């Protein structure tokens, strides 16, 4: 049996696991993501060294935020500013002595769903990760579509809302600042609320269930922004299915309300009424998608 390490570097935590060649997670845990890139690399090295004491590790698969080139160079690093402009593959390999594969987090989630999740048997589908920001993976004819410069799937940069915010740039109309859990839903609520800032979307849902006007308004704004982005992707790419990842996708109310909003906007547009829309479904692997997808990429590269 061969063994691999999967690492999912997020804005708040680094999830990691030990996985066998069949995709079975044998062990998993997480540590808080440090602000400094050097500390993140130190944590990764420590995680790998600890697993090396238990098993012979064939390869390391890493899911990371931002625009990732095929050779592991990080054009951007999402919320991890120290990862901008570094070759993460080389940095990890130098520290661990083990071959590493680096994949954009949303692409990793898309790979995972085709391997072990709700995209089995599909050939053309999208994966949208809704979290601190918005990421995306595009599968066309069973292959990840990376584009001409490695930035395909950066759905979070799409402009979906029209707001004139004093002192703010146009990026605040993007999906990452309107349709994400943190950048959109929580930001919208906190910017209009006089009390203590919320850091948990579940609290907004609880307030909305009690009829809180601002919570209801925040959710409607959030759903509208995300639905507009999804509709744009549907008419542009015509996928068989759209899978929603990220922690909020585990919330059944979120998925129900999102689909209702998509249908509401579809019915309000005469050009869309007669079109067949794909199913919009929660990703099966949820928060494990990143580490499973990252591991899958490591397995694929190891078997070449």
C-alpha positions in Angstrom: 0.0 0.0 0.0 1.2 3.5 -0.9 0.7 6.5 1.4 0.3 10.2 0.6 -0.1 13.4 2.6 -2.8 15.9 1.6 -2.7 19.5 2.8 -5.5 22.1 2.4 -4.2 25.6 3.1 -7.1 27.8 3.9 -7.4 31.4 5.2 -8.1 30.2 8.8 -6.7 26.7 9.0 -4.4 24.2 7.4 -6.2 20.8 7.2 -4.0 17.8 6.6 -4.4 14.1 6.3 -2.7 10.8 5.7 -4.4 8.9 2.8 -3.8 5.6 1.1 -3.7 5.1 -2.7 -7.4 4.2 -2.7 -8.4 7.6 -1.2 -9.1 6.3 2.3 -8.4 8.9 4.9 -6.4 7.2 7.7 -5.7 10.2 9.8 -6.6 13.9 9.7 -6.3 17.0 11.7 -5.8 20.8 11.4 -3.7 23.7 12.7 -4.4 27.4 12.6 -3.1 29.2 9.5 -0.4 31.7 10.5 -0.2 35.1 8.9 3.5 34.7 8.0 4.3 32.4 5.1 7.5 31.2 6.8 5.4 29.9 9.7 3.0 28.1 7.4 5.9 26.4 5.7 7.4 25.5 9.1 4.0 24.0 10.1 3.9 22.0 6.9 7.4 20.7 7.4 6.5 19.6 10.9 3.3 17.8 9.7 5.2 15.9 7.0 8.1 15.0 9.3 5.6 13.5 11.9 3.9 11.4 9.2 7.3 10.2 7.8 7.9 8.6 11.2 4.8 6.4 10.7 4.9 5.6 7.0 6.9 5.9 3.8 5.3 8.9 2.1 5.3 8.7 -1.7 4.2 12.3 -2.4 2.5 15.4 -1.0 -0.6 17.0 -2.5 -1.3 20.6 -1.6 -4.5 22.6 -2.1 -3.8 26.4 -1.9 -5.7 29.6 -2.5 -4.9 31.9 -5.4 -3.6 31.5 -9.0 -1.3 28.4 -9.2 0.8 27.7 -12.2 1.4 24.1 -13.4 4.9 24.2 -12.0 3.8 25.2 -8.5 4.5 28.9 -8.9 2.0 31.1 -7.0 1.0 34.1 -9.1 -1.3 35.0 -6.2 -1.9 33.4 -2.9 -5.4 34.6 -1.9 -5.4 35.9 1.7 -1.9 34.6 2.3 0.1 37.6 1.0 3.5 35.9 1.6 2.7 33.3 -1.0 2.5 35.8 -3.8 5.3 35.2 -6.3 6.9 32.1 -4.7 7.2 28.6 -6.0 5.4 26.7 -3.3 6.3 23.3 -4.8 10.0 24.0 -4.6 9.7 25.5 -1.1 8.0 22.3 0.2 10.2 19.9 -1.6 13.4 21.5 -0.3 12.1 21.3 3.2 10.7 17.8 3.2 12.7 15.9 0.5 9.4 14.6 -0.9 7.8 15.4 -4.3 4.9 17.9 -4.0 2.0 18.7 -6.2 0.4 22.2 -5.8 -3.2 22.8 -7.0 -5.6 25.7 -6.6 -8.1 25.0 -3.9 -11.1 25.0 -6.1 -9.5 22.9 -8.7 -8.5 20.4 -6.0 -12.2 20.3 -4.8 -13.3 19.7 -8.4 -10.8 16.8 -8.8 -12.0 15.3 -5.5 -15.7 15.3 -6.5 -14.9 13.5 -9.7 -12.8 10.9 -7.8 -15.0 10.3 -4.7 -18.0 12.7 -4.8 -21.0 14.1 -6.7 -19.3 14.5 -10.0 -18.6 10.8 -10.7 -19.4 10.0 -14.3 -19.7 13.7 -15.3 -17.5 15.1 -18.0 -18.3 18.9 -17.9 -19.1 20.5 -14.6 -18.1 23.4 -12.3 -17.1 23.5 -8.7 -17.7 26.8 -6.8 -16.1 27.1 -3.4 -17.9 29.6 -1.2 -15.9 30.7 1.9 -13.7 33.6 2.8 -13.8 34.5 -0.9 -15.0 32.7 -4.0 -13.0 30.1 -6.0 -13.8 27.9 -8.9 -12.8 24.8 -10.8 -13.8 24.2 -14.4 -13.9 20.6 -15.8 -14.2 20.4 -19.6 -14.1 17.0 -21.2 -12.7 15.4 -18.0 -9.8 17.9 -17.8 -9.3 20.9 -15.6 -9.4 24.0 -17.7 -6.6 26.3 -16.6 -6.7 29.0 -19.4 -3.9 30.8 -21.1 -2.3 32.1 -17.9 -3.4 29.6 -15.2 -6.2 31.9 -13.9 -9.3 30.2 -15.2 -11.8 29.6 -12.5 -11.1 32.8 -10.6 -14.9 33.4 -10.3 -14.4 35.6 -7.3 -13.1 38.4 -9.5 -16.3 38.5 -11.6 -18.3 41.6 -11.1 -21.9 40.7 -10.3 -23.4 43.6 -8.3 -23.5 47.4 -9.0 -22.7 49.4 -5.9 -21.2 52.8 -5.5 -19.2 52.5 -2.3 -17.4 55.7 -1.2 -13.7 55.1 -1.2 -14.0 51.6 -2.5 -12.8 50.1 -5.8 -14.8 48.1 -8.3 -13.5 44.9 -6.8 -16.1 45.4 -4.0 -18.8 44.5 -6.6 -17.1 41.2 -7.3 -18.3 37.8 -6.2 -15.6 37.5 -3.5 -16.9 40.7 -1.9 -20.6 40.1 -2.4 -21.3 36.3 -2.8 -18.8 34.8 -0.3 -19.6 33.8 3.2 -17.1 36.2 4.8 -16.4 38.7 2.1 -20.1 39.0 1.2 -22.7 37.8 3.8 -20.9 38.7 7.0 -19.3 41.9 5.5 -22.8 43.1 4.4 -24.3 42.5 7.8 -21.4 43.9 9.8 -21.1 47.1 7.7 -24.7 47.9 8.6 -24.8 46.7 12.2 -23.9 48.9 15.2 -23.1 46.0 17.6 -20.3 43.5 17.8 -19.1 42.2 14.4 -20.2 38.7 13.6 -17.7 36.1 12.5 -20.1 33.1 12.0 -22.6 32.9 9.2 -24.8 30.6 11.3 -25.6 33.5 13.6 -27.0 35.4 10.6 -29.2 32.4 9.7 -30.4 32.2 13.4 -31.3 35.9 13.4 -33.1 35.6 10.1 -35.1 32.7 11.4 -36.3 35.1 14.2 -37.3 37.7 11.7 -34.3 40.1 12.1 -34.7 42.6 9.2 -31.0 43.2 8.6 -30.2 39.5 8.7 -32.9 38.8 6.1 -31.7 41.7 3.9 -28.1 40.4 4.2 -29.1 36.9 3.1 -31.1 38.2 0.1 -28.1 40.3 -1.0 -25.8 37.3 -0.6 -28.1 35.0 -2.5 -28.7 37.5 -5.3 -24.9 38.1 -5.8 -24.1 34.3 -5.8 -27.1 33.5 -8.1 -26.1 36.2 -10.6 -22.6 34.7 -10.8 -23.9 31.2 -11.2 -26.3 32.2 -14.0 -23.5 34.0 -15.9 -21.4 30.8 -15.6 -24.4 28.6 -16.8 -25.0 30.6 -19.9 -21.3 30.9 -20.7 -20.2 27.3 -20.1 -23.4 25.2 -20.1 -22.1 22.7 -17.5 -23.8 19.4 -16.7 -23.9 20.3 -13.0 -22.6 22.9 -10.6 -21.3 21.8 -7.3 -21.0 24.2 -4.3 -18.2 23.6 -1.8 -17.1 25.4 1.3 -18.4 25.0 4.9 -21.7 26.8 4.2 -22.7 24.1 1.6 -23.4 21.8 4.5 -26.3 24.1 5.4 -29.5 22.6 3.8 -31.2 26.0 4.2 -28.5 27.7 2.2 -28.8 25.2 -0.7 -32.6 25.5 -0.7 -32.6 29.3 -0.7 -29.8 29.5 -3.3 -31.7 27.3 -5.7 -34.9 29.3 -5.1 -33.1 32.6 -5.8 -31.6 31.2 -9.0 -35.0 30.2 -10.2 -36.5 33.6 -9.2 -33.8 35.4 -11.3 -34.2 33.0 -14.2 -38.0 33.6 -14.4 -37.4 37.3 -14.3 -35.3 37.2 -17.5 -37.1 36.4 -20.7 -34.0 35.2 -22.4 -33.5 32.5 -19.7 -37.0 31.2 -19.2 -36.9 28.4 -21.7 -33.3 27.4 -21.1 -32.4 24.1 -19.3 -30.3 24.9 -16.2 -28.0 22.4 -14.6 -28.6 21.0 -11.1 -26.9 23.1 -8.4 -25.9 20.8 -5.6 -23.7 20.7 -2.6 -20.4 19.1 -3.1 -20.5 15.7 -1.4 -17.0 15.9 0.2 -17.7 19.3 1.8 -14.7 20.4 3.9 -12.7 17.3 3.0 -12.7 18.1 -0.7 -9.5 20.2 -0.6 -7.4 17.6 1.0 -8.9 14.7 -0.9 -8.5 16.5 -4.2 -4.9 17.5 -3.4 -4.1 13.9 -2.5 -5.7 12.7 -5.7 -3.4 15.0 -7.7 -0.4 13.6 -5.8 -1.5 10.0 -6.6 -2.0 10.9 -10.2 1.5 12.5 -10.5 3.1 9.6 -8.6 1.5 7.0 -11.0 2.7 8.7 -14.2 
